[in-house]
Amino acid sequence: MTIPFLNFEPAHQAVKTEMQQAFEQVYDSYWYIMGKQLTEFETAYAGFSDTRFAVGVANGLDALHLSLKALGIGPGDEVIVPSNTYIATALAVSYVGATPVFAEPDPKTYNIDPLNIEAVITPKTKAIIPVHLYGQACDMQRIMEIAGRHNLFVIEDNAQAHGATFNNKITGSWGHINGTSFYPGKNLGALGDAGGVTTNDEALAQKVKVLRNYGSQVKYKNEVIGHNMRLDELQAAFLKVKLKYLMQWTAQRQQIAAWYDEALNGIGDLILPFTQEGATHVYHLYVIRTVQRDALQQHLSTAGIGTLIHYPIPPHLQEAYLHLGYAAGDFPLAEAIAATTLSIPLWPGMTRQMVDTVADTIKAFYERAI
Protein backbone atom coordinates (compact mmCIF):
# COMPACT_ATOMS: atom_id res chain seq x y z
CA MET A 1 0.00 0.00 0.00
CA THR A 2 1.39 3.38 -1.04
CA ILE A 3 0.56 6.07 1.52
CA PRO A 4 1.46 9.65 0.61
CA PHE A 5 2.51 12.11 3.27
CA LEU A 6 -0.44 14.32 2.30
CA ASN A 7 -3.48 13.55 0.20
CA PHE A 8 -6.08 16.23 -0.55
CA GLU A 9 -8.42 13.92 -2.44
CA PRO A 10 -10.75 12.62 0.32
CA ALA A 11 -11.50 16.04 1.80
CA HIS A 12 -11.62 17.84 -1.54
CA GLN A 13 -13.90 15.28 -3.17
CA ALA A 14 -16.36 15.71 -0.29
CA VAL A 15 -16.69 19.44 -0.97
CA LYS A 16 -16.10 19.42 -4.72
CA THR A 17 -19.62 20.44 -5.72
CA GLU A 18 -19.66 23.33 -3.25
CA MET A 19 -16.21 24.46 -4.35
CA GLN A 20 -17.27 24.41 -8.01
CA GLN A 21 -20.34 26.45 -7.13
CA ALA A 22 -18.13 28.93 -5.26
CA PHE A 23 -15.92 29.25 -8.33
CA GLU A 24 -18.93 29.91 -10.54
CA GLN A 25 -20.26 32.55 -8.16
CA VAL A 26 -16.96 34.42 -8.27
CA TYR A 27 -16.54 33.92 -12.01
CA ASP A 28 -20.02 35.19 -12.77
CA SER A 29 -19.80 38.12 -10.36
CA TYR A 30 -17.13 39.85 -12.46
CA TRP A 31 -15.66 41.15 -9.19
CA TYR A 32 -12.40 39.44 -8.28
CA ILE A 33 -10.64 41.63 -5.70
CA MET A 34 -11.94 43.15 -2.43
CA GLY A 35 -15.57 42.16 -2.81
CA LYS A 36 -18.42 40.25 -1.21
CA GLN A 37 -16.60 36.92 -0.87
CA LEU A 38 -13.76 38.49 1.08
CA THR A 39 -16.09 40.36 3.42
CA GLU A 40 -18.18 37.26 4.09
CA PHE A 41 -15.15 35.08 4.75
CA GLU A 42 -13.64 37.68 7.08
CA THR A 43 -16.88 37.76 9.07
CA ALA A 44 -17.05 33.96 9.21
CA TYR A 45 -13.42 33.53 10.21
CA ALA A 46 -13.67 36.22 12.90
CA GLY A 47 -16.64 34.30 14.30
CA PHE A 48 -14.73 31.04 14.21
CA SER A 49 -11.74 32.69 15.92
CA ASP A 50 -13.88 34.38 18.57
CA THR A 51 -12.45 37.77 17.63
CA ARG A 52 -14.13 41.00 16.60
CA PHE A 53 -12.16 41.29 13.37
CA ALA A 54 -10.47 39.16 10.72
CA VAL A 55 -8.62 40.63 7.75
CA GLY A 56 -7.81 38.53 4.69
CA VAL A 57 -4.32 38.93 3.26
CA ALA A 58 -2.25 37.25 0.57
CA ASN A 59 -0.42 34.68 2.70
CA GLY A 60 0.70 33.81 6.22
CA LEU A 61 4.01 35.66 6.03
CA ASP A 62 2.18 38.81 4.99
CA ALA A 63 -0.17 38.32 7.95
CA LEU A 64 2.73 38.38 10.41
CA HIS A 65 4.51 41.19 8.56
CA LEU A 66 1.43 43.43 8.55
CA SER A 67 0.67 42.60 12.19
CA LEU A 68 4.12 43.78 13.24
CA LYS A 69 3.85 46.85 11.05
CA ALA A 70 0.43 47.75 12.44
CA LEU A 71 1.94 47.69 15.94
CA GLY A 72 4.64 50.13 14.89
CA ILE A 73 7.51 47.70 15.42
CA GLY A 74 10.60 48.53 13.40
CA PRO A 75 14.35 49.22 13.35
CA GLY A 76 16.02 49.05 16.74
CA ASP A 77 13.30 46.80 18.19
CA GLU A 78 13.64 43.15 19.17
CA VAL A 79 10.96 40.48 18.80
CA ILE A 80 11.19 37.12 20.56
CA VAL A 81 10.48 34.12 18.34
CA PRO A 82 10.90 30.36 18.83
CA SER A 83 14.26 28.82 18.01
CA ASN A 84 12.45 25.93 16.29
CA THR A 85 9.96 27.21 13.77
CA TYR A 86 9.59 27.72 10.06
CA ILE A 87 11.76 30.64 8.98
CA ALA A 88 8.72 32.75 8.02
CA THR A 89 8.24 33.68 11.68
CA ALA A 90 11.67 35.29 11.78
CA LEU A 91 11.41 36.72 8.26
CA ALA A 92 8.37 38.78 9.24
CA VAL A 93 10.43 40.41 12.00
CA SER A 94 13.24 41.16 9.55
CA TYR A 95 10.80 42.67 7.04
CA VAL A 96 9.93 45.50 9.45
CA GLY A 97 13.60 46.11 10.26
CA ALA A 98 13.47 44.61 13.74
CA THR A 99 15.74 41.86 15.08
CA PRO A 100 14.48 38.32 15.79
CA VAL A 101 15.67 37.01 19.16
CA PHE A 102 15.36 33.24 19.54
CA ALA A 103 14.09 31.39 22.62
CA GLU A 104 14.28 27.65 23.15
CA PRO A 105 11.19 25.40 23.33
CA ASP A 106 9.68 23.23 25.99
CA PRO A 107 11.39 19.84 25.52
CA LYS A 108 8.08 17.94 25.55
CA THR A 109 5.73 20.10 23.48
CA TYR A 110 8.38 21.77 21.25
CA ASN A 111 6.44 25.03 21.68
CA ILE A 112 8.26 28.11 22.97
CA ASP A 113 8.98 27.83 26.72
CA PRO A 114 7.67 30.80 28.71
CA LEU A 115 10.65 30.57 31.07
CA ASN A 116 13.02 30.97 28.14
CA ILE A 117 11.06 33.97 26.91
CA GLU A 118 11.73 35.86 30.13
CA ALA A 119 15.42 35.03 29.94
CA VAL A 120 15.91 36.94 26.66
CA ILE A 121 13.80 40.05 27.31
CA THR A 122 15.83 43.26 27.03
CA PRO A 123 14.96 46.97 27.01
CA LYS A 124 14.69 46.66 23.21
CA THR A 125 12.11 43.87 23.29
CA LYS A 126 8.76 44.97 21.90
CA ALA A 127 6.87 41.76 21.14
CA ILE A 128 6.65 37.98 21.42
CA ILE A 129 5.56 35.71 18.57
CA PRO A 130 4.53 32.31 19.96
CA VAL A 131 4.04 29.65 17.28
CA HIS A 132 1.42 26.96 17.91
CA LEU A 133 3.74 24.37 16.42
CA TYR A 134 2.44 21.26 14.67
CA GLY A 135 -1.10 22.13 15.83
CA GLN A 136 -0.74 22.31 19.61
CA ALA A 137 -1.65 25.52 21.41
CA CYS A 138 1.15 27.23 23.32
CA ASP A 139 0.85 28.01 27.02
CA MET A 140 -0.83 31.30 26.20
CA GLN A 141 -1.87 32.03 29.77
CA ARG A 142 1.73 32.32 30.94
CA ILE A 143 2.87 34.05 27.76
CA MET A 144 0.22 36.75 28.12
CA GLU A 145 1.13 37.19 31.79
CA ILE A 146 4.80 37.69 30.86
CA ALA A 147 3.85 40.13 28.13
CA GLY A 148 1.70 42.07 30.56
CA ARG A 149 4.47 42.34 33.15
CA HIS A 150 6.94 43.64 30.58
CA ASN A 151 4.52 45.75 28.52
CA LEU A 152 5.06 43.67 25.37
CA PHE A 153 2.81 42.94 22.42
CA VAL A 154 1.87 39.34 21.57
CA ILE A 155 1.36 38.20 17.98
CA GLU A 156 0.27 34.59 17.67
CA ASP A 157 1.56 32.64 14.68
CA ASN A 158 -1.52 30.47 14.23
CA ALA A 159 -0.64 28.98 10.85
CA GLN A 160 -0.66 25.37 12.07
CA ALA A 161 -3.37 25.39 14.72
CA HIS A 162 -6.76 26.50 13.39
CA GLY A 163 -9.25 25.53 16.07
CA ALA A 164 -6.81 24.59 18.84
CA THR A 165 -7.41 25.98 22.32
CA PHE A 166 -5.59 26.74 25.56
CA ASN A 167 -7.73 26.82 28.69
CA ASN A 168 -10.75 26.63 26.36
CA LYS A 169 -9.79 29.86 24.57
CA ILE A 170 -9.14 29.45 20.85
CA THR A 171 -5.79 30.21 19.27
CA GLY A 172 -5.74 33.41 17.29
CA SER A 173 -7.79 35.18 19.96
CA TRP A 174 -5.17 35.55 22.71
CA GLY A 175 -2.70 37.99 21.21
CA HIS A 176 -3.07 41.69 20.54
CA ILE A 177 -3.02 40.83 16.83
CA ASN A 178 -2.43 37.45 15.22
CA GLY A 179 -1.41 36.01 11.87
CA THR A 180 -2.36 32.77 10.18
CA SER A 181 -1.74 30.98 6.92
CA PHE A 182 -4.25 29.29 4.66
CA TYR A 183 -1.57 27.64 2.51
CA PRO A 184 -3.12 24.59 0.81
CA GLY A 185 -1.55 22.08 3.20
CA LYS A 186 -2.80 23.78 6.36
CA ASN A 187 -5.76 22.43 8.33
CA LEU A 188 -7.82 25.20 6.72
CA GLY A 189 -6.22 25.51 3.32
CA ALA A 190 -7.04 27.53 0.22
CA LEU A 191 -6.29 26.38 -3.33
CA GLY A 192 -3.34 28.73 -3.48
CA ASP A 193 -1.59 31.19 -1.18
CA ALA A 194 -3.79 32.93 1.37
CA GLY A 195 -3.56 34.27 4.90
CA GLY A 196 -5.41 36.19 7.57
CA VAL A 197 -5.06 38.48 10.58
CA THR A 198 -7.30 38.31 13.67
CA THR A 199 -7.67 40.88 16.44
CA ASN A 200 -10.13 42.44 18.86
CA ASP A 201 -8.60 45.87 18.30
CA GLU A 202 -10.53 47.84 15.69
CA ALA A 203 -7.69 50.33 15.14
CA LEU A 204 -5.20 47.53 14.43
CA ALA A 205 -7.63 45.80 12.07
CA GLN A 206 -8.12 49.04 10.18
CA LYS A 207 -4.35 49.59 9.91
CA VAL A 208 -3.92 46.14 8.38
CA LYS A 209 -6.74 46.79 5.92
CA VAL A 210 -5.05 49.99 4.80
CA LEU A 211 -1.57 48.47 4.65
CA ARG A 212 -2.70 45.44 2.61
CA ASN A 213 -4.23 47.71 -0.06
CA TYR A 214 -1.45 50.10 -1.11
CA GLY A 215 -1.96 52.18 2.03
CA SER A 216 -5.36 53.24 0.75
CA GLN A 217 -8.98 53.23 1.88
CA VAL A 218 -10.24 55.39 -0.96
CA LYS A 219 -9.00 54.61 -4.47
CA TYR A 220 -6.10 56.81 -5.57
CA LYS A 221 -5.81 58.33 -2.08
CA ASN A 222 -2.85 56.81 -0.23
CA GLU A 223 -2.49 57.52 3.48
CA VAL A 224 0.69 55.53 4.13
CA ILE A 225 3.26 53.54 2.18
CA GLY A 226 1.38 50.29 1.86
CA HIS A 227 1.59 46.96 0.06
CA ASN A 228 -0.38 44.80 -2.34
CA MET A 229 -1.12 41.94 0.07
CA ARG A 230 -4.81 41.29 -0.52
CA LEU A 231 -6.73 38.02 -0.31
CA ASP A 232 -8.53 37.58 -3.62
CA GLU A 233 -12.21 36.77 -4.01
CA LEU A 234 -11.69 33.27 -5.34
CA GLN A 235 -9.55 32.07 -2.44
CA ALA A 236 -11.92 33.74 0.03
CA ALA A 237 -14.84 31.88 -1.54
CA PHE A 238 -13.02 28.54 -1.34
CA LEU A 239 -12.05 29.17 2.27
CA LYS A 240 -15.61 30.09 3.19
CA VAL A 241 -16.76 26.68 1.95
CA LYS A 242 -13.99 24.74 3.69
CA LEU A 243 -14.37 26.59 6.99
CA LYS A 244 -17.74 24.87 7.48
CA TYR A 245 -15.99 21.49 7.50
CA LEU A 246 -12.89 22.41 9.49
CA MET A 247 -13.95 21.01 12.86
CA GLN A 248 -15.19 17.80 11.22
CA TRP A 249 -11.78 17.38 9.59
CA THR A 250 -10.09 18.29 12.87
CA ALA A 251 -11.95 15.49 14.64
CA GLN A 252 -10.65 13.08 12.00
CA ARG A 253 -7.10 14.33 12.54
CA GLN A 254 -7.44 13.79 16.28
CA GLN A 255 -8.80 10.27 15.76
CA ILE A 256 -5.92 9.39 13.43
CA ALA A 257 -3.45 10.74 16.01
CA ALA A 258 -5.08 8.61 18.70
CA TRP A 259 -4.67 5.54 16.49
CA TYR A 260 -1.00 6.38 16.03
CA ASP A 261 -0.55 6.91 19.77
CA GLU A 262 -1.94 3.45 20.42
CA ALA A 263 -0.07 1.69 17.62
CA LEU A 264 3.34 3.32 18.16
CA ASN A 265 3.46 3.36 21.95
CA GLY A 266 6.58 1.71 23.36
CA ILE A 267 8.33 1.08 20.05
CA GLY A 268 12.11 1.45 20.11
CA ASP A 269 13.36 4.92 20.98
CA LEU A 270 10.35 6.69 19.47
CA ILE A 271 9.16 9.83 21.20
CA LEU A 272 5.51 10.47 20.39
CA PRO A 273 3.66 13.82 20.52
CA PHE A 274 2.92 15.14 24.01
CA THR A 275 0.01 17.48 24.71
CA GLN A 276 0.34 19.88 27.61
CA GLU A 277 -2.38 20.10 30.23
CA GLY A 278 -4.81 22.84 29.26
CA ALA A 279 -3.91 22.65 25.57
CA THR A 280 -5.63 20.96 22.68
CA HIS A 281 -3.86 19.65 19.60
CA VAL A 282 -5.38 19.74 16.11
CA TYR A 283 -2.55 17.71 14.54
CA HIS A 284 -1.57 19.74 11.55
CA LEU A 285 1.37 17.36 11.77
CA TYR A 286 2.02 14.14 13.65
CA VAL A 287 5.69 14.38 14.55
CA ILE A 288 7.75 11.58 16.04
CA ARG A 289 11.36 11.71 17.19
CA THR A 290 14.17 9.18 16.93
CA VAL A 291 17.94 9.35 16.72
CA GLN A 292 17.60 6.97 13.76
CA ARG A 293 15.43 9.48 11.89
CA ASP A 294 17.22 9.39 8.53
CA ALA A 295 17.36 5.60 8.39
CA LEU A 296 13.71 5.32 9.40
CA GLN A 297 12.69 7.85 6.76
CA GLN A 298 14.50 5.85 4.09
CA HIS A 299 12.88 2.63 5.33
CA LEU A 300 9.42 4.17 5.10
CA SER A 301 10.15 5.61 1.67
CA THR A 302 11.22 2.20 0.38
CA ALA A 303 7.89 0.84 1.63
CA GLY A 304 5.97 3.54 -0.26
CA ILE A 305 5.18 5.71 2.76
CA GLY A 306 5.76 9.43 2.45
CA THR A 307 7.28 11.53 5.23
CA LEU A 308 8.68 15.03 5.67
CA ILE A 309 11.11 16.73 8.04
CA HIS A 310 9.80 19.90 9.71
CA TYR A 311 12.31 21.64 9.85
CA PRO A 312 15.81 20.31 9.08
CA ILE A 313 17.69 23.59 9.66
CA PRO A 314 16.70 25.90 12.54
CA PRO A 315 16.37 29.59 11.62
CA HIS A 316 19.50 30.64 13.55
CA LEU A 317 21.63 28.35 11.37
CA GLN A 318 20.14 29.44 8.05
CA GLU A 319 22.48 31.32 5.73
CA ALA A 320 19.97 34.17 5.69
CA TYR A 321 20.67 34.82 9.38
CA LEU A 322 24.44 34.42 9.49
CA HIS A 323 24.66 38.16 10.19
CA LEU A 324 23.14 37.58 13.63
CA GLY A 325 26.30 35.72 14.61
CA TYR A 326 24.80 32.48 15.88
CA ALA A 327 26.68 29.19 15.65
CA ALA A 328 25.92 25.50 16.02
CA GLY A 329 25.36 24.73 19.67
CA ASP A 330 23.79 28.08 20.55
CA PHE A 331 20.29 26.58 20.64
CA PRO A 332 20.92 22.91 21.38
CA LEU A 333 17.31 21.85 21.87
CA ALA A 334 16.15 23.36 18.58
CA GLU A 335 19.11 21.70 16.87
CA ALA A 336 18.32 18.33 18.47
CA ILE A 337 14.70 18.59 17.38
CA ALA A 338 15.78 19.45 13.82
CA ALA A 339 18.03 16.37 13.76
CA THR A 340 15.53 13.86 15.13
CA THR A 341 11.97 14.77 14.12
CA LEU A 342 9.99 13.06 11.39
CA SER A 343 6.46 13.92 10.28
CA ILE A 344 4.45 10.87 9.24
CA PRO A 345 1.24 10.78 7.17
CA LEU A 346 -1.86 12.33 8.72
CA TRP A 347 -4.72 13.78 6.69
CA PRO A 348 -8.53 13.69 6.74
CA GLY A 349 -9.64 10.53 5.03
CA MET A 350 -6.86 8.28 6.30
CA THR A 351 -8.18 4.91 7.41
CA ARG A 352 -7.26 2.77 10.40
CA GLN A 353 -5.73 0.29 7.94
CA MET A 354 -3.41 3.00 6.60
CA VAL A 355 -2.38 4.00 10.11
CA ASP A 356 -1.70 0.36 11.00
CA THR A 357 0.36 -0.05 7.82
CA VAL A 358 2.52 2.93 8.74
CA ALA A 359 2.88 1.67 12.31
CA ASP A 360 3.69 -1.89 11.23
CA THR A 361 6.35 -0.59 8.84
CA ILE A 362 7.93 1.42 11.67
CA LYS A 363 7.81 -1.65 13.95
CA ALA A 364 9.50 -3.69 11.23
CA PHE A 365 12.30 -1.12 11.07
CA TYR A 366 13.06 -1.53 14.77
CA GLU A 367 12.72 -5.33 14.66
CA ARG A 368 15.20 -5.41 11.77
CA ALA A 369 17.63 -3.33 13.79
CA ILE A 370 17.65 -5.78 16.72
Disulfide bonds with the S-S distance in Angstrom:
none
